[in-house]
């Protein structure tokens, strides 16, 4: 151990005694540069604008080597699901703590998480991910490293997470919360896992339709085009919200008091549609660098909770029916709310009239059920970190927050 590392260890031990930090839970291979875990470099060359290969060849890999971090393996993904396959094979070949320098968007990380969920390990697995944002939206990265406005804050580095990993200072990875969603059907149950977003209604329709626009609009513009295609649609469903572990009640945000408060009754909360918007997040406060859709979440905070945001047209007292005229009128309100999310999460304060109720219902809970009406095909679409899954006829989607999947603890360097 070098002199610098010895000094850092003493500092960490002092911190442990004075501030309650558990030294034994901190990974030495991330605290000290020479005590390396296995290092895997993995990037998706076609995600986002397709610049990941160039960035890794010219910047990321040279930076790693300059700092004495020589990867055990460098892999460029070649097909859907490849990232997950690579990680599982690597863990079975080289057991032990693993650090992944990942060049991708949220979708490739999702592939890895699903593969980990479906894998079996005889021993506990610890994985830390260094995010190099290469996708379209990069929600998790921007939530951990919000855009910086000042000129001093701008950097030539491809990733602030990579900067932290390469620094000589101790690094404290942040464990991720998982949103595990099950889709029961007559032929079996499908399960998918999110570390960013699980949604139905408008957001799921946007992700579903935006795939057809990827080749012509590789950036976030395709999401806005798909939004306009679906903005007048309402989704017939019922939602059941469940309290988080250790809590008796679901919580709802009171914008006037500026705090979360217990729902009026304990236990399950049932909300009747139609819905214009239904979305839940873990680990993030935004879905793009500026789109802070769940701004009350603190990225990196502990707990097994979901932040859920909902828009229901029937709460608007001016809406008296479901005819096209009413849908067009309410679409303006939905658009107003979503555009306000780009203003540092100001949509939380949008109301019906100056003193009316909030348009957005903002809940915090431990899980939810989405029960679409059988006659509404679009209400059967559910998005799990960009993966679109259809709810089976007369069935549900059931989502629960948890801190561990299989025998894996997954963290991000921040």
C-alpha positions in Angstrom: 0.0 0.0 0.0 1.4 3.4 -1.0 1.9 6.3 1.5 -1.1 8.1 -0.1 -3.3 5.1 0.4 -2.1 4.6 4.0 -3.0 8.3 4.7 -6.4 7.8 3.1 -7.0 4.6 5.2 -6.2 6.5 8.4 -8.5 9.3 7.3 -11.3 6.8 6.6 -10.9 5.1 10.0 -11.1 8.5 11.7 -14.3 9.2 9.7 -15.7 5.9 10.7 -15.2 6.6 14.4 -16.6 10.2 14.2 -19.4 9.9 11.7 -20.6 6.3 11.9 -19.3 5.3 8.5 -18.9 1.5 8.4 -15.4 1.0 7.0 -16.0 -2.7 6.6 -18.8 -2.0 4.1 -16.6 0.1 1.8 -14.9 -1.6 -1.0 -11.1 -1.3 -0.8 -10.6 -1.8 -4.5 -12.5 1.5 -5.1 -11.0 3.3 -2.2 -7.4 2.7 -3.3 -6.2 2.7 -6.9 -3.7 -0.2 -6.6 -6.1 -2.5 -4.8 -8.1 -3.2 -8.0 -11.1 -5.3 -8.5 -11.5 -7.1 -11.8 -12.0 -4.4 -14.4 -14.3 -4.8 -17.4 -14.7 -2.1 -20.1 -18.0 -2.5 -22.0 -19.6 -0.1 -24.5 -22.5 -0.1 -26.9 -21.3 1.3 -30.3 -24.8 2.0 -31.6 -26.5 3.7 -28.7 -27.3 7.4 -28.8 -25.5 9.1 -31.6 -23.2 6.2 -32.2 -20.1 7.9 -30.8 -19.2 5.4 -28.0 -16.5 3.5 -29.9 -14.6 6.7 -30.9 -14.9 8.0 -27.3 -13.6 4.8 -25.8 -10.8 4.3 -28.3 -9.5 7.9 -28.2 -10.3 9.0 -24.6 -11.6 6.5 -22.1 -9.2 3.6 -22.6 -6.1 5.8 -22.8 -7.2 7.6 -19.6 -7.6 4.3 -17.8 -4.2 3.2 -18.8 -2.6 6.5 -17.9 -3.9 6.0 -14.4 -2.6 2.4 -14.1 -6.0 0.8 -14.5 -5.5 -1.8 -17.2 -8.8 -3.5 -18.1 -9.0 -7.3 -17.9 -11.3 -7.2 -20.9 -12.6 -4.6 -23.4 -15.9 -5.6 -25.1 -17.9 -3.8 -27.8 -21.5 -5.1 -27.8 -22.8 -6.6 -31.0 -26.5 -7.4 -30.4 -29.4 -6.8 -28.1 -28.7 -8.5 -24.7 -25.0 -8.9 -25.4 -24.0 -6.7 -22.5 -25.8 -8.9 -20.0 -24.3 -12.0 -21.6 -20.8 -10.6 -21.3 -21.2 -9.6 -17.6 -22.7 -13.0 -16.6 -20.0 -14.9 -18.4 -17.3 -12.7 -16.9 -18.6 -13.2 -13.3 -18.7 -17.0 -13.7 -15.1 -17.0 -15.1 -13.6 -14.4 -12.7 -15.5 -14.4 -9.4 -14.9 -11.5 -7.1 -15.7 -7.8 -7.0 -16.1 -6.3 -10.4 -15.9 -2.8 -11.7 -17.5 -2.1 -15.1 -16.7 1.0 -17.0 -19.9 1.2 -19.1 -20.3 3.3 -22.2 -24.0 3.2 -23.0 -27.4 4.7 -22.2 -29.9 3.5 -19.6 -31.1 0.7 -21.9 -27.8 -1.2 -21.9 -27.5 -1.0 -18.2 -31.1 -2.4 -18.0 -30.0 -5.4 -20.1 -27.2 -6.1 -17.5 -29.6 -5.7 -14.6 -32.1 -8.1 -16.1 -29.3 -10.7 -16.9 -28.2 -10.4 -13.2 -31.7 -10.9 -12.0 -32.1 -14.1 -14.0 -28.6 -15.5 -13.2 -27.7 -17.7 -10.3 -24.6 -17.1 -8.2 -23.3 -19.3 -5.3 -21.6 -16.4 -3.6 -22.5 -12.7 -3.1 -21.6 -10.6 -6.0 -20.5 -6.9 -5.7 -20.5 -4.8 -8.9 -19.7 -1.2 -9.2 -20.5 0.7 -12.5 -18.6 3.7 -13.8 -21.1 5.4 -16.1 -19.8 7.0 -19.3 -22.9 8.6 -20.8 -23.3 7.5 -24.4 -27.0 7.0 -24.9 -29.8 9.3 -25.8 -31.2 10.4 -22.5 -28.7 9.1 -19.9 -31.2 9.5 -17.0 -29.2 7.8 -14.3 -25.9 9.6 -15.2 -27.6 13.1 -15.3 -29.4 12.4 -12.0 -26.1 11.6 -10.3 -24.2 14.4 -12.1 -26.6 17.2 -12.9 -25.6 19.6 -15.7 -23.3 22.3 -14.5 -23.8 25.9 -15.6 -20.6 27.7 -14.7 -17.7 27.8 -17.1 -15.4 26.6 -14.3 -17.5 23.4 -14.0 -17.1 22.4 -17.6 -14.7 19.7 -18.3 -13.1 17.9 -21.2 -13.6 14.6 -19.5 -16.0 12.2 -21.1 -17.5 11.4 -17.7 -17.5 12.9 -14.2 -18.0 9.3 -12.9 -14.8 8.3 -14.7 -13.1 11.3 -13.1 -14.2 10.1 -9.6 -13.0 6.6 -10.4 -9.6 7.8 -11.6 -9.0 10.2 -8.7 -6.8 9.4 -5.8 -9.5 10.2 -3.3 -11.7 7.5 -1.7 -14.7 6.6 -3.7 -18.0 5.6 -2.0 -20.2 3.8 -4.5 -24.0 4.4 -4.2 -26.1 1.2 -4.1 -29.0 1.1 -6.5 -32.6 0.4 -5.8 -34.4 -1.9 -8.2 -38.0 -1.7 -9.4 -39.0 -5.3 -10.1 -42.1 -5.7 -12.3 -44.0 -8.9 -12.8 -46.4 -9.6 -15.7 -48.5 -12.7 -14.9 -50.4 -14.5 -17.7 -52.0 -17.8 -18.5 -48.7 -19.0 -19.9 -46.4 -17.9 -17.1 -45.0 -14.8 -15.5 -42.6 -12.4 -17.2 -40.3 -10.3 -14.9 -38.3 -7.3 -15.8 -36.2 -5.0 -13.6 -35.7 -1.2 -13.8 -33.1 1.1 -12.2 -34.6 4.2 -13.7 -38.2 4.2 -14.8 -41.3 2.0 -15.0 -44.4 3.5 -16.7 -47.6 3.1 -18.5 -50.0 5.5 -20.2 -48.3 8.4 -22.2 -44.7 7.7 -21.3 -45.0 4.0 -22.3 -46.7 5.0 -25.6 -43.9 7.5 -26.3 -41.2 4.9 -25.8 -43.1 2.4 -27.9 -43.6 4.7 -30.8 -40.2 6.4 -30.7 -38.4 3.2 -31.7 -39.8 3.7 -35.2 -38.1 7.1 -35.3 -34.7 6.1 -34.0 -33.0 5.9 -37.4 -34.2 9.3 -38.6 -34.1 11.0 -35.2 -31.4 9.4 -33.0 -31.6 12.2 -30.3 -34.2 13.1 -27.8 -36.2 14.8 -30.5 -37.9 11.5 -31.4 -39.4 11.4 -27.9 -41.0 14.8 -28.4 -42.4 13.7 -31.8 -43.9 10.5 -30.3 -45.4 12.6 -27.5 -47.3 14.8 -29.9 -48.6 11.6 -31.6 -50.1 10.4 -28.3 -50.8 13.5 -26.2 -54.6 13.4 -26.6 -54.9 9.8 -25.6 -56.4 8.7 -22.3 -55.7 5.3 -20.8 -58.4 3.3 -19.0 -57.0 1.5 -16.0 -57.1 1.2 -12.2 -54.0 1.7 -10.1 -53.3 0.3 -6.6 -50.5 1.8 -4.6 -48.9 0.0 -1.6 -47.0 1.5 1.3 -43.3 1.2 1.5 -41.7 -1.4 4.0 -42.1 -0.2 7.5 -44.8 2.4 6.7 -48.5 2.1 7.3 -49.5 4.5 4.6 -48.8 5.6 1.1 -47.5 9.2 1.0 -48.7 12.1 -1.2 -46.9 15.4 -1.7 -48.6 18.5 -0.5 -47.3 21.4 -2.6 -48.8 24.0 -0.3 -47.1 22.6 2.8 -44.1 21.5 0.6 -43.9 18.1 2.2 -45.0 14.5 1.8 -48.0 13.5 4.0 -49.7 10.2 4.8 -52.6 9.4 2.6 -56.0 9.8 4.3 -56.3 6.1 5.0 -53.8 3.4 5.8 -52.8 0.5 3.6 -53.6 0.2 -0.1 -54.7 3.2 -2.2 -56.9 2.6 -5.2 -57.0 5.2 -8.0 -59.5 5.0 -10.8 -58.7 6.2 -14.3 -58.7 7.3 -17.0 -55.0 8.3 -16.8 -53.1 10.7 -19.1 -49.8 10.0 -17.4 -48.5 7.3 -15.0 -44.8 7.0 -14.3 -42.6 5.8 -11.4 -38.8 6.2 -10.8 -36.1 4.8 -8.7 -32.5 6.3 -8.3 -33.3 9.3 -10.5 -35.0 12.7 -10.4 -35.0 13.1 -14.2 -35.3 11.2 -17.5 -33.1 13.6 -19.5 -30.5 16.2 -18.4 -33.2 18.9 -17.9 -36.4 16.9 -17.6 -36.9 16.6 -13.8 -40.0 14.5 -13.8 -39.6 13.3 -10.1 -37.7 16.3 -8.7 -38.4 15.4 -5.0 -36.3 12.3 -5.2 -32.7 12.6 -4.0 -30.5 10.5 -6.2 -28.2 8.3 -4.1 -30.6 8.3 -1.1 -31.3 5.1 0.6 -34.7 3.4 1.0 -36.9 1.0 -1.0 -39.4 3.5 -2.4 -40.8 4.5 -5.7 -41.7 8.1 -6.7 -44.9 8.0 -8.7 -46.3 10.9 -10.7 -49.8 10.7 -12.1 -52.1 12.9 -14.2 -55.9 12.0 -14.3 -58.1 14.1 -16.6 -61.3 13.5 -14.5 -59.8 15.6 -11.7 -60.2 18.6 -13.9 -63.6 20.0 -13.1 -63.9 21.5 -16.6 -63.7 18.1 -18.2 -67.3 16.7 -18.4 -66.8 13.9 -21.0 -64.3 11.9 -22.9 -65.1 13.3 -26.4 -62.3 14.5 -28.7 -62.9 18.1 -27.8 -62.3 17.4 -24.1 -59.2 15.3 -24.9 -57.8 18.1 -27.0 -58.5 20.6 -24.3 -56.9 18.5 -21.6 -53.9 17.8 -23.8 -52.9 21.4 -23.4 -52.9 21.0 -19.6 -50.8 17.8 -19.9 -48.4 19.6 -22.2 -48.1 22.5 -19.8 -47.2 20.1 -17.0 -44.6 18.2 -18.9 -43.0 21.4 -20.3 -42.8 22.7 -16.7 -40.8 19.6 -15.8 -38.0 21.1 -17.9 -38.0 24.2 -15.6 -36.3 22.5 -12.7 -39.3 20.4 -11.8 -41.8 23.3 -11.7 -44.6 21.0 -12.9 -45.1 20.0 -9.2 -46.7 23.4 -8.7 -49.0 23.6 -11.7 -52.6 23.8 -10.6 -56.2 24.0 -12.0 -56.6 27.7 -11.7 -54.7 30.0 -9.3 -56.0 28.3 -6.1 -57.0 24.9 -7.5 -55.8 21.4 -6.9 -52.4 20.3 -8.3 -52.7 18.8 -11.8 -49.9 16.3 -10.9 -50.5 13.8 -8.1 -47.1 12.9 -6.7 -46.9 9.8 -4.5 -44.2 7.9 -2.6 -44.8 4.2 -2.1 -43.3 0.8 -2.0 -45.0 -0.7 -5.0 -48.0 -0.5 -7.3 -50.3 -2.5 -9.5 -51.5 -1.3 -13.0 -54.7 -3.0 -14.0 -55.6 -1.9 -17.6 -59.2 -2.2 -18.9 -59.6 -5.0 -21.4 -60.8 -2.9 -24.2 -57.9 -0.4 -24.2 -54.9 -1.9 -26.1 -52.7 1.1 -25.5 -53.3 0.9 -21.7 -51.7 -2.6 -21.9 -48.2 -1.1 -22.7 -45.7 -0.9 -19.9 -42.2 0.5 -20.2 -39.4 -0.9 -18.0 -36.3 1.2 -18.7 -37.1 1.4 -22.3 -38.2 -2.2 -22.7 -41.9 -2.4 -23.8 -43.9 -5.2 -22.3 -47.6 -6.0 -23.0 -49.8 -6.7 -20.0 -51.7 -9.9 -20.8 -55.5 -9.7 -21.2 -57.4 -9.5 -17.9 -54.1 -9.3 -16.0 -51.9 -6.8 -14.3 -48.4 -5.4 -14.0 -47.1 -5.4 -10.4 -44.0 -3.3 -9.5 -42.1 -3.4 -6.2 -39.0 -1.6 -5.0 -36.1 -3.6 -3.5 -32.4 -3.1 -2.7 -31.1 -6.5 -3.8 -31.7 -8.9 -6.7 -30.6 -12.5 -6.7 -27.3 -12.5 -4.8 -26.1 -9.2 -6.3 -25.4 -5.8 -4.9 -25.0 -3.2 -7.7 -23.7 0.2 -7.1 -22.7 3.2 -9.2 -19.6 5.4 -8.8 -20.6 9.0 -8.1 
